[in-house]
Amino acid sequence: MTRVSIKVDGVDYEDDVEPRTLLVHHLRESLGKVGTVVGCDTSNCGACTVLMSDADGHQQGVKSCAVLAVQAADREITTIEGLSGPDNTLHPVQRAFHEAHGLQCGFCTPGMIMAAVDLLRENSDPSEQEIREGLEGNLCRCTGYQNIVRAVRAASEEIRHGRAEAEPAPPSQLAGEDQTPDSGLPRQSVPDETIPQPVP
Amino acid sequence: MIPPSFDYAAPTTVDEAVGVLAEAGEDAKVIAGGQSLIPLLRMRFAAPSTLVDLGGIASLREVRDDGDALVIGAMVTHAAVLRDPLVNEHLPLLVSATETVADRQVRHRGTFAGSLAHADPAGDLPAVALVLGASMEIAGPGGRRVVPASEFFVDYLTSAVAADEVLVSVRVPKQGAWVGSYQKFNRVAQGWALVGVAAMVRRENGSIAEARVGLTNMASTPLRATATEQALAGADSREAIGAAAARVAEGTNPSDDLLGSADYRRHLAGVLTKRAVAGLV
């Protein structure tokens, strides 16, 4: 076991993890961040995309099934659960996916939205082509991508016209470790036998 | 799937990493960005006893100007290559090839040096390193040694880096008067290159004075198309370039599988070579 401290959606967590634990499994199974999903388990689909700070502190999109939890030590992570603002106001990208119907089954949506947030931070006015290339690490098997591209265009316009912030909202007042399931299940209150353990 | 169990070490200097590797024995494995290794661990194609993570060695994240070359540290990610002003100024071929590597998320974590050490013949950057004349600095128990790219790629997924060694940095000569192009063909956006061609030329008086052509996925290692390179010297027309490109598959041994037959890949290599070189003159 290795002790790691990771800040996830504005809350510091300190846990003992097995070195082989993937970041996505740590987020879901230890911290209760089940908004981040495992899609393909081969690093292709991007459904598990979260933002993770690099060594210089800049957050960027990564596939959390291709990062070990120990590699995320002392880094800051934003998951789909940390995007909304106080009172659960949707992030502009979330709102745009809702309004443009950028999903059907919804399984790829958490990763798709996080990848779009990452793209819009680097390029606030992407063309359709740039959106398609920027999201090439995310697969959607339902929509054919048309409404996803429209949603990202709409979000970029909203962000540029100053109606909304491109940055993830600061953690809401309610997102304390004890208060809402959004911030993850506090580890100490969960009986160990209910936490899925990796199969050796 | 969940990777097999392993011990984990996070050294903060290269010497410390070499020490950990020596102690851990030959089943230890170095991890940089992990974008190739972690999927292999998950599929249980790799089962190292110890993972030695280079992520904590700050000195490996630097790109340094070394006169006629840039020295790119082992932990410089593809994303860092793309935004680095020195690389953009002196190695535009590396920038344009790196833009085609995998996807944004993978480029944020994966490293230039890691993709060379992984030595996947379908990887884009080994062929680019070959034509750029890169050389690799490797640290091991006996000290440091330098291996040119032409001797670095030994076989399928096998580079010159031994089990007890660490690839520290890649020295890449500045392009200077050479212009370059990387062309690859893949079936879907995320797919590996079915074939890739890295071409560089130096022009003089309207014709090609010298050329270098490197091939991705045309054998178990990346390789230079020497017959085409020689035929390109002095080429001054599209016809001459086409004739030179037609010889690109000489000496290659492409695989024959569900993604494409060997004949198809040989044909594709010619098409991509012509396209790459014609775009440079």
Interface residues (C-beta under 8 A of the other chain):
Chain A: T2 E18 P19 R20 L22 H25 D41 T42 S43 N44 G46 T49 D54 A55 Q60 G61 V62 K63 C65 A66 V67 L68 V70 Q71 A73 A115 D118 L119 E133 G134 E136 G137 N138 P198 V199 P200
Chain B: M1 I2 P3 P4 S5 F6 D7 Y8 A10 I31 G34 Q35 I38 P39 L41 R42 M43 L51 D53 G55 A58 R61 M75 T77 A79 A102 D103 R104 Q105 V106 H108 R109 A189 Q190
